[in-house]
């Protein structure tokens, strides 16, 4: 069977409701169902109750509060809220959450564990800053793997709910990307190391200035099972080109 690709469109804190609606409808009208390809749309948090998943697009959440499922946490979104909106996939550990909201490895581990226990699929992000990358591939790999090493202790059932997303922090939104060899070394290394420890081949997406031009080559690399797309997902033409490159 051909590889199944997952494309995650992370709209972050962009697009008005009208702009998001136009983009969502354009994508829905342009795509056809495909068993070997899945497109996740991480819409801005206020729009989670507006857009509904369909045969071509799965609406997913960029963030949630944990570990509490309810309570006095003004302004937060709970996993129970997401369940009531039929959201089944959540993003955890994105570098912007780690950087701007001080989410530590321990916080990321907790959020991933709670979400998986509550039945959500978790797209778990990992990646290294530039100063670590400059120390060489071994340092970069060790830094990244330590962010997800806790998965070695998970059950097979819990691991089945995990999709990893490798996003070199220094490449996000900069137009800079690692070389193809660097991406393959990191992603195949993560997948094989985790497989040796757990016996599970966890899918891994690539994120970090992945666009319509470079995605075709990136998606062909060993260890790459799709992409987590940021800025290039905000225009239908570029996102559709990326999606077509995954098939």
ROKOLGU-170302 format. One line per 5 residues: for each residue x, y, z of N, C-alpha, C. Coordinates in Angstrom, 3 decimals, decimal comma, m for minus. Atoms other than C-alpha are relative to their C-alpha. Layout:
REM residues N
X:Y:Z:X:Y:Z:X:Y:Z ~ ...
//
This chain:
REM residues 247
0,836:m1,198:0,000:0,000:0,000:0,000:0,873:1,251:0,000 ~ m0,731:m1,256:0,027:1,186:3,542:m0,723:m0,016:0,646:1,379 ~ m0,069:m0,714:m1,262:2,245:5,726:2,178:m1,183:0,957:0,144 ~ 1,037:m0,990:m0,268:m0,502:7,776:3,812:0,659:1,272:0,489 ~ m0,552:m1,292:m0,393:0,348:11,459:4,084:m1,014:0,791:0,810
0,818:m0,919:m0,779:m0,971:13,914:6,647:0,532:1,408:m0,230 ~ m0,363:m1,400:0,169:m0,948:17,627:5,846:m0,761:0,807:1,050 ~ 0,618:m0,844:m1,012:m1,604:19,966:8,776:0,168:1,462:m0,379 ~ m0,032:m1,432:0,318:m2,512:23,574:7,923:m0,206:0,773:1,298 ~ 0,068:m0,743:m1,256:m1,735:25,730:10,978:m0,183:1,486:m0,299
0,304:m1,393:0,326:m3,462:29,079:10,509:0,413:0,972:1,098 ~ m0,496:m0,822:m1,112:m2,128:30,350:13,864:m0,993:1,124:0,308 ~ 0,901:m1,116:m0,323:m3,525:33,787:14,835:m0,137:0,897:m1,227 ~ 0,152:m0,712:1,260:m4,242:34,796:11,250:m1,426:m0,171:m0,528 ~ 1,265:0,048:0,737:m7,296:35,425:9,055:m1,191:0,477:0,843
1,292:m0,346:m0,581:m10,574:37,127:9,865:m0,958:m1,162:m0,243 ~ 0,965:1,073:0,209:m13,668:34,956:10,000:m0,379:m0,109:m1,477 ~ 0,341:0,036:1,423:m14,610:35,937:6,445:1,132:m0,598:m0,830 ~ m1,150:0,523:0,739:m11,087:35,213:5,189:0,149:m1,509:0,221 ~ m0,107:1,426:m0,310:m10,995:31,858:6,975:m1,110:m0,787:m0,682
1,124:0,682:0,634:m14,434:30,960:5,638:0,238:m0,158:m1,492 ~ m0,292:0,081:1,438:m13,412:31,768:2,064:1,052:m1,063:m0,292 ~ m1,067:0,966:0,199:m10,248:29,708:2,396:m0,499:m1,423:0,242 ~ 0,523:1,326:m0,317:m12,019:26,769:4,021:m0,913:m0,511:m1,106 ~ 0,926:0,405:1,062:m14,736:26,724:1,368:0,732:m0,288:m1,298
m0,795:0,211:1,210:m12,191:27,025:m1,434:0,687:m1,357:0,054 ~ m0,661:1,291:m0,155:m10,268:24,056:m0,072:m1,011:m1,140:m0,110 ~ 1,029:1,045:0,029:m13,444:22,024:0,458:m0,500:m0,256:m1,414 ~ 0,501:0,140:1,365:m14,592:22,697:m3,094:1,046:m0,585:m0,949 ~ m1,072:0,400:0,914:m11,194:21,899:m4,617:0,509:m1,413:0,239
m0,536:1,309:m0,349:m10,342:18,656:m2,815:m1,048:m1,094:m0,180 ~ 0,876:1,172:0,042:m11,783:15,200:m3,271:0,510:m0,981:1,048 ~ m0,444:0,967:m1,012:m11,716:12,431:m0,645:1,103:m0,902:m0,529 ~ m1,144:0,810:0,394:m8,507:10,411:m0,704:0,441:m0,812:1,223 ~ m0,318:0,858:m1,135:m7,850:7,430:1,568:1,465:0,047:0,393
m1,436:m0,023:m0,276:m4,089:7,936:1,324:0,512:1,396:0,351 ~ m0,418:m1,372:m0,330:m4,095:11,596:2,302:m1,020:0,585:0,969 ~ 0,882:m0,640:m0,968:m5,513:13,504:5,266:0,435:1,447:0,184 ~ m0,301:m1,423:m0,155:m5,730:17,270:5,586:m0,644:0,490:1,290 ~ 0,450:m0,571:m1,269:m5,997:18,791:9,073:0,070:1,513:m0,093
m0,002:m1,463:m0,007:m6,935:22,453:9,484:m0,066:0,468:1,449 ~ m0,061:m0,547:m1,352:m5,824:24,012:12,778:m0,460:1,454:m0,063 ~ 0,586:m1,332:0,167:m8,171:26,995:12,714:0,257:0,837:1,245 ~ m0,088:m0,833:m1,201:m7,915:30,006:15,060:m1,041:m0,436:1,028 ~ 0,824:0,540:m1,075:m9,414:29,110:18,431:m1,455:0,503:0,000
1,398:m0,448:m0,018:m12,529:31,364:18,172:m0,866:m0,621:m1,094 ~ 0,760:0,531:1,134:m13,517:29,609:14,933:m0,297:m1,494:0,129 ~ 0,155:1,454:m0,125:m13,568:26,064:16,299:m1,458:m0,443:m0,088 ~ 1,404:0,361:0,073:m17,333:26,089:16,606:m0,680:0,407:m1,287 ~ 0,569:m0,509:1,252:m17,825:27,669:13,190:0,169:m1,016:m1,122
m0,305:0,903:1,100:m16,151:25,193:10,866:m0,212:m1,449:0,413 ~ 0,269:1,400:m0,249:m17,172:21,552:10,641:0,832:m0,867:m0,940 ~ m0,764:0,938:0,818:m15,051:18,677:9,425:m0,884:m0,588:m1,098 ~ 0,718:0,653:1,093:m16,023:17,122:6,099:0,855:m1,136:m0,549 ~ m0,707:1,160:0,545:m14,832:14,276:3,875:1,428:0,327:m0,435
m1,315:m0,397:0,501:m11,773:16,286:2,777:0,844:0,744:1,034 ~ m0,705:m0,825:m0,978:m10,860:18,502:5,748:m0,433:m0,376:1,411 ~ 0,297:0,295:m1,400:m10,613:17,685:9,446:0,389:1,217:0,837 ~ m0,263:m1,168:m0,840:m10,928:20,676:11,790:0,665:m0,454:1,298 ~ m0,775:0,367:m1,179:m8,403:20,540:14,650:0,319:1,247:0,821
m0,234:m1,100:m0,937:m7,428:22,676:17,663:1,487:0,275:0,178 ~ m1,387:m0,419:m0,187:m4,217:24,660:18,094:0,452:m0,111:1,448 ~ m0,390:m0,035:m1,409:m4,318:24,608:21,897:m1,176:m0,398:0,880 ~ 1,013:0,298:m1,006:m6,206:23,605:25,046:0,648:0,109:1,376 ~ m0,480:m0,048:m1,380:m5,917:23,845:28,820:0,106:m1,415:0,558
m0,147:1,291:m0,674:m4,677:20,919:30,915:0,720:0,233:1,328 ~ 0,693:1,296:0,097:m4,851:18,968:33,139:m1,503:0,060:0,294 ~ 1,415:m0,051:m0,363:m8,255:20,192:34,356:m0,889:m0,022:m1,237 ~ 0,956:0,065:1,097:m11,221:19,417:32,134:m1,098:1,045:0,140 ~ 0,950:m1,080:m0,230:m13,360:22,185:33,660:0,470:0,771:1,225
m0,357:m0,733:m1,205:m13,178:24,839:36,369:0,190:1,479:m0,229 ~ m0,154:m1,460:0,004:m12,257:28,441:37,127:1,282:0,403:m0,704 ~ m1,163:m0,340:0,817:m9,818:29,086:34,285:m0,456:0,930:m1,114 ~ 0,577:m0,982:0,912:m11,119:32,229:32,620:0,820:0,128:m1,279 ~ m0,651:m0,193:1,297:m10,354:32,474:28,932:0,589:m1,244:m0,614
m0,612:1,220:0,507:m9,164:28,896:28,534:m1,007:m0,889:m0,736 ~ 0,801:0,982:0,731:m10,435:26,115:26,261:0,321:m1,384:0,544 ~ m0,233:1,320:m0,572:m10,892:22,666:27,793:m0,170:m1,096:m1,054 ~ 0,209:1,147:0,876:m10,758:19,249:26,191:m1,476:m0,362:m0,072 ~ 1,442:0,241:0,046:m14,414:18,888:27,149:m0,694:0,936:m0,983
0,534:m0,918:0,997:m15,175:22,010:25,117:0,227:m0,565:m1,403 ~ m0,338:0,515:1,332:m13,397:20,453:22,147:m0,829:m1,230:m0,346 ~ 0,839:1,176:0,246:m15,269:17,181:22,535:m1,406:0,407:m0,423 ~ 1,368:m0,421:0,304:m18,577:19,039:22,454:m0,112:0,601:m1,389 ~ m0,029:m0,549:1,354:m17,519:20,578:19,147:0,445:m1,046:m1,030
m0,424:1,106:0,867:m16,530:17,193:17,685:1,417:0,172:m0,524 ~ m1,424:m0,111:0,331:m12,852:18,153:17,601:0,703:m1,245:0,535 ~ m0,638:1,251:m0,395:m10,721:14,999:17,691:1,525:0,042:m0,049 ~ m1,454:m0,116:0,133:m7,172:16,247:16,971:0,471:1,321:0,586 ~ m0,540:m1,207:m0,630:m5,063:18,730:18,948:1,494:0,108:m0,276
m1,419:m0,294:0,183:m1,683:20,369:18,466:0,613:0,240:1,379 ~ m0,656:m0,125:m1,295:0,742:20,131:21,393:1,488:0,269:m0,213 ~ m1,444:m0,205:m0,005:4,224:21,545:21,954:0,552:0,819:m1,139 ~ m0,528:m0,840:1,075:4,443:23,954:19,022:1,024:0,976:0,578 ~ m1,096:m0,837:m0,498:7,591:26,053:19,334:m0,480:1,370:0,462
0,514:m1,308:m0,422:5,533:29,244:19,596:m0,674:m0,087:1,363 ~ 0,545:0,211:m1,338:3,715:27,811:22,630:1,143:m0,125:1,012 ~ m1,149:0,141:m0,894:7,050:26,852:24,155:0,676:1,353:0,229 ~ m0,738:m1,260:m0,076:8,599:30,251:23,398:m0,814:1,117:0,659 ~ 0,771:m1,160:m0,446:5,832:32,787:23,976:m0,806:m0,254:1,267
0,833:0,311:m1,153:3,839:30,961:26,649:0,712:m0,899:1,008 ~ m0,879:0,683:m0,950:6,740:29,244:28,408:m0,448:m1,430:0,315 ~ 0,378:1,393:m0,217:5,414:25,725:27,941:1,271:m0,857:0,006 ~ m1,197:0,820:m0,167:8,166:23,451:29,257:m0,209:m1,395:m0,564 ~ 0,131:1,395:0,423:8,904:19,886:28,210:m0,968:m0,751:0,911
0,897:0,659:m0,949:7,060:18,814:31,362:m1,454:0,365:m0,290 ~ 1,359:m0,423:0,335:3,989:20,878:30,404:m0,479:m0,690:m1,273 ~ 0,342:0,647:1,262:4,033:19,483:26,878:m0,307:m1,476:0,227 ~ 0,223:1,414:m0,308:4,330:15,940:28,224:m1,346:m0,200:0,681 ~ 1,269:0,102:m0,711:1,385:16,505:30,561:m1,180:0,198:m0,945
1,102:m0,272:0,921:m0,829:18,008:27,852:m0,185:m1,143:m0,991 ~ 0,097:1,110:0,941:m0,011:15,219:25,422:m0,626:m1,219:0,671 ~ 0,519:1,171:m0,711:m0,751:12,543:28,032:m1,494:0,134:0,279 ~ 1,411:m0,215:m0,321:m4,070:14,066:29,110:m0,852:m0,097:m1,268 ~ 0,778:0,007:1,242:m5,245:14,598:25,526:m0,146:m1,420:m0,541
0,070:1,374:0,504:m4,368:11,044:24,470:m0,913:m0,845:0,884 ~ 0,850:0,762:m0,922:m6,052:9,642:27,594:m1,474:0,318:m0,199 ~ 1,378:m0,408:0,243:m9,184:11,595:26,699:m0,476:m0,364:m1,404 ~ 0,414:0,519:1,297:m9,224:9,986:23,258:0,356:0,851:m1,198 ~ m0,381:m0,875:1,104:m7,721:12,791:21,156:1,242:m0,536:m0,708
m1,260:0,184:0,711:m5,142:12,329:18,450:0,844:1,240:0,264 ~ m0,900:m1,091:m0,372:m2,123:14,459:19,354:1,071:0,175:m1,064 ~ m1,111:m0,352:0,880:0,128:16,178:16,817:1,035:0,678:0,892 ~ m0,994:m0,408:m0,987:3,215:16,551:19,004:1,223:0,592:m0,698 ~ m1,092:m0,714:0,679:5,799:19,117:17,897:1,308:m0,108:0,774
m1,334:m0,007:m0,584:9,522:19,015:18,508:0,932:0,725:m0,968 ~ m0,929:m0,708:0,880:12,468:20,984:17,176:1,068:0,730:0,787 ~ m1,152:m0,610:m0,656:15,763:22,681:17,930:0,188:1,456:m0,419 ~ m0,349:m1,371:0,372:16,840:26,364:18,044:1,316:0,033:m0,778 ~ m1,186:m0,126:0,850:19,643:27,677:15,853:1,286:m0,304:0,756
m1,258:0,198:m0,731:22,284:27,642:18,588:0,302:m1,474:0,228 ~ m0,211:1,439:m0,144:21,768:23,906:19,037:0,364:m0,608:m1,350 ~ m0,305:0,513:1,336:21,754:23,195:15,296:1,446:0,281:m0,382 ~ m1,376:m0,375:0,355:25,092:25,023:14,950:1,040:m0,881:0,680 ~ m0,927:0,903:m0,688:26,656:22,512:17,338:0,161:m1,323:m0,742
m0,127:1,204:0,791:26,106:19,769:14,778:m1,217:m0,896:0,075 ~ 1,167:0,863:0,106:23,683:17,021:13,843:m0,251:m0,825:1,250 ~ 0,171:0,829:m1,192:24,315:14,906:16,925:m0,654:0,799:1,121 ~ 0,579:m0,854:m1,042:23,545:17,788:19,289:m1,450:0,322:m0,312 ~ 1,367:m0,314:0,404:20,446:18,721:17,304:m0,914:m1,202:0,226
0,833:1,190:m0,173:19,166:15,145:17,314:m0,273:m0,271:1,474 ~ 0,180:0,269:m1,426:19,736:14,672:21,048:m0,973:0,982:0,630 ~ 0,898:m1,031:m0,533:17,961:17,955:21,823:m1,445:m0,318:m0,373 ~ 1,359:0,259:0,479:14,943:17,045:19,714:m0,550:m1,289:0,598 ~ 0,515:1,271:m0,505:14,674:13,435:20,820:m0,338:0,074:1,485
0,295:m0,160:m1,427:14,801:14,458:24,471:m1,364:0,645:0,222 ~ 1,311:m0,618:m0,126:11,619:16,472:23,832:m1,134:m1,026:m0,103 ~ 1,063:0,987:0,201:9,691:13,339:22,891:0,362:m1,367:0,593 ~ m0,474:1,265:m0,554:11,631:10,647:24,752:m1,016:m0,623:0,957 ~ 0,997:0,525:m0,930:8,777:10,338:27,265:m0,953:m0,992:m0,670
0,877:0,925:0,714:6,845:8,476:24,562:0,469:m1,450:0,137 ~ m0,516:1,362:m0,169:9,086:5,466:25,189:m0,729:m0,732:1,126 ~ 0,693:0,594:m1,137:7,074:4,890:28,378:m1,492:m0,212:m0,264 ~ 1,435:0,078:0,280:3,663:5,028:26,693:m0,411:m1,396:m0,452 ~ 0,555:1,260:0,483:1,433:2,066:25,963:m0,167:0,055:m1,519
0,221:0,061:1,446:0,883:0,905:22,406:m1,276:0,741:m0,381 ~ 1,261:m0,686:0,285:m2,680:2,212:22,569:0,186:1,511:0,002 ~ m0,231:m1,436:m0,067:m1,524:5,671:23,625:0,851:0,475:m1,171 ~ m0,870:m0,369:1,119:1,208:5,741:20,970:m0,765:0,048:m1,316 ~ 0,786:0,007:1,235:m1,399:5,002:18,311:m0,709:1,335:m0,222
0,661:m1,296:0,097:m2,818:8,476:19,022:0,980:1,135:m0,299 ~ m1,042:m1,013:0,180:0,479:10,293:18,339:0,416:0,133:m1,464 ~ m0,680:m0,371:1,241:1,654:12,042:15,185:1,045:1,032:0,396 ~ m1,053:m0,965:m0,314:4,998:13,822:15,536:0,122:1,030:m1,116 ~ m0,286:m1,040:0,990:5,880:17,069:13,776:1,349:0,620:0,348
m1,320:m0,602:m0,202:9,547:18,028:13,485:0,032:1,367:m0,647 ~ m0,047:m1,371:0,491:9,895:21,787:13,156:1,251:0,684:0,526 ~ m1,182:m0,738:m0,439:13,396:23,277:13,315:m0,386:1,445:0,275 ~ 0,509:m1,303:m0,424:12,662:26,464:15,248:0,568:1,123:m0,863 ~ m0,661:m1,053:0,751:15,148:28,521:13,263:m0,512:0,103:m1,444
0,512:m0,015:1,377:13,320:27,671:10,008:m1,455:0,434:m0,079 ~ 1,431:m0,307:0,022:9,772:28,590:11,054:m0,223:1,454:m0,408 ~ 0,339:m1,335:0,466:8,559:31,578:9,049:1,168:0,828:m0,492 ~ m1,178:m0,760:0,403:12,075:32,548:7,999:0,339:m0,175:m1,472 ~ m0,382:0,316:1,368:12,211:31,046:4,523:1,234:m0,880:m0,066
m1,162:0,878:m0,063:15,239:29,064:5,682:m0,466:m1,422:0,284 ~ 0,312:1,397:m0,288:15,115:25,275:5,659:1,301:m0,785:0,149 ~ m1,156:0,898:m0,021:17,545:22,523:6,609:0,202:m0,603:m1,388 ~ m0,192:0,724:1,253:19,085:20,652:3,743:m0,861:m1,256:0,015 ~ 0,782:1,229:0,069:17,205:17,605:2,509:0,670:m1,107:0,814
m0,727:1,023:m0,761:19,911:15,446:4,057:m0,201:0,197:1,495 ~ 0,206:m0,276:m1,426:19,487:17,166:7,426:m1,411:m0,387:0,440 ~ 1,379:0,366:m0,337:15,708:16,709:7,364:m0,127:m1,515:0,086 ~ 0,113:1,448:0,023:16,004:13,039:6,437:0,729:m0,623:1,182 ~ m0,777:0,528:m1,125:18,683:12,412:9,067:m0,789:0,141:1,294
0,744:m0,246:m1,226:16,537:13,963:11,797:m1,263:m0,862:0,057 ~ 1,298:0,670:m0,055:13,178:12,478:10,843:0,136:m1,518:m0,006 ~ m0,192:1,440:0,014:14,380:8,994:10,007:0,644:m0,460:1,304 ~ m0,633:0,331:m1,275:16,516:9,049:13,136:m1,003:m0,049:1,135 ~ 1,043:m0,015:m1,027:13,571:9,991:15,343:m0,878:m1,241:m0,135
0,923:1,116:0,222:11,330:7,368:13,766:0,648:m1,322:0,363 ~ m0,651:1,280:m0,254:13,861:4,536:13,952:0,364:m0,159:1,469 ~ m0,354:0,079:m1,420:15,008:5,374:17,501:m1,231:m0,290:0,844 ~ 1,233:0,235:m0,738:11,442:5,530:18,774:m0,552:m1,397:m0,286 ~ 0,461:1,348:0,349:10,584:2,332:16,892:0,799:m1,055:0,762
m0,835:0,954:m0,728:13,531:0,516:18,485:m0,422:m0,092:1,463 ~ 0,378:m0,028:m1,412:12,254:1,574:21,913:m1,416:m0,495:0,251 ~ 1,424:0,288:m0,228:8,529:0,950:21,403:m0,599:m1,032:m0,937 ~ 0,576:0,877:1,006:7,985:m1,184:18,312:m1,091:0,648:m0,819 ~ 1,045:m0,735:0,709:5,692:1,515:16,913:0,634:0,989:m0,979
m0,475:m0,947:1,010:6,355:3,432:13,675:m0,916:1,224:0,019 ~ 0,825:m1,197:m0,145:4,945:6,819:14,664:0,195:0,900:m1,218 ~ m0,141:m0,916:1,143:4,214:9,108:11,675:0,673:1,304:0,423 ~ m0,678:m1,266:m0,294:6,356:12,250:11,492:m0,203:0,974:m1,168 ~ 0,169:m1,071:0,980:5,462:15,466:9,670:1,213:0,922:0,052
m1,047:m1,022:m0,003:7,931:18,159:8,647:m0,641:1,388:m0,014 ~ 0,459:m1,383:m0,012:7,305:21,800:9,515:1,194:0,944:0,075 ~ m1,110:m0,959:m0,025:9,501:24,846:8,989:0,281:0,517:m1,390 ~ m0,147:m0,573:1,340:9,161:26,964:5,834:m0,170:m1,062:m1,083 ~ 0,365:0,988:1,018:7,653:24,046:3,937:m1,021:0,653:m0,922
0,863:m0,738:0,929:6,048:25,456:0,782:m0,262:m0,800:m1,271 ~ 0,385:0,684:1,235:4,736:24,632:m2,675:1,217:m0,426:m0,810 ~ m1,193:0,312:0,785:8,266:24,604:m4,117:0,804:m1,149:0,597 ~ m0,904:1,003:m0,573:10,235:22,501:m1,636:m0,707:m1,252:0,514 ~ 0,705:1,121:m0,612:7,492:20,187:m0,349:0,061:m1,272:m0,835
m0,023:1,199:0,855:7,638:17,848:m3,345:1,216:m0,866:0,306 ~ m1,216:0,744:m0,320:11,223:16,875:m2,548:0,006:m0,450:1,455 ~ 0,013:0,348:m1,420:10,723:16,932:1,230:m0,869:m1,222:0,248 ~ 0,922:1,106:m0,240:7,767:14,548:1,078:0,533:m1,336:m0,508 ~ m0,578:1,239:0,513:9,896:12,005:m0,783:1,065:m0,575:0,937
m1,084:0,423:m0,873:12,430:11,768:2,044:m0,426:m1,126:0,933 ~ 0,238:1,078:m0,957:12,714:8,721:4,259:m0,320:0,596:1,364 ~ 0,375:m0,505:m1,315:10,953:9,350:7,563:m0,968:1,153:m0,021 ~ 0,933:m1,130:0,110:8,690:12,127:6,253:m1,368:m0,526:m0,429 ~ 1,350:0,502:0,266:4,961:11,363:6,392:m1,003:1,114:m0,273
0,875:m1,130:0,282:3,599:14,784:5,520:0,605:1,287:0,529 ~ m0,522:m1,297:m0,413:3,892:18,396:6,590:m0,941:0,741:0,932 ~ 0,749:m0,953:m0,815:2,804:20,923:9,203:0,307:1,370:m0,594 ~ m0,215:m1,167:0,845:2,331:24,045:7,128:m0,524:1,261:0,693 ~ 0,389:m1,257:m0,618:2,254:27,589:8,499:m0,427:1,031:m1,029
0,338:m1,110:0,889:2,375:30,668:6,282:m0,495:m0,426:m1,362 ~ 0,403:0,461:1,337:2,028:28,697:3,047:m1,398:m0,603:m0,005 ~ 1,356:0,565:m0,050:m1,338:27,365:4,273:m1,073:1,078:m0,020 ~ 0,963:m1,099:m0,080:m2,964:30,813:4,281:m0,549:0,406:m1,361 ~ 0,517:m0,243:1,350:m3,514:30,869:0,511:m0,366:m1,342:m0,614
0,490:1,266:0,539:m5,556:28,205:m1,223:0,928:m0,561:m1,065 ~ m0,827:0,495:1,102:m3,283:27,996:m4,261:1,257:m0,700:0,512 ~ m1,229:0,612:m0,509:m0,123:27,297:m2,273:m0,299:m1,259:0,804 ~ 0,321:1,178:m0,789:m1,793:24,888:0,132:m0,441:m1,156:m0,887 ~ 0,414:1,067:0,918:m3,428:22,953:m2,679:1,177:m0,603:m0,748
m1,202:0,519:0,658:m0,061:22,668:m4,413:0,764:m0,933:0,946 ~ m0,675:0,829:m0,988:1,478:21,308:m1,212:m0,730:m1,325:0,170 ~ 0,789:1,225:m0,157:m1,362:18,824:m0,782:0,195:m0,919:m1,204 ~ m0,189:0,827:1,207:m0,959:17,649:m4,384:1,386:m0,639:m0,007 ~ m1,350:0,559:m0,062:2,754:17,101:m3,713:0,085:m1,208:0,925
0,003:1,141:m0,927:1,796:14,573:m1,035:m0,679:m1,210:m0,618 ~ 0,659:1,135:0,643:0,176:12,289:m3,579:0,412:m0,108:m1,471
//
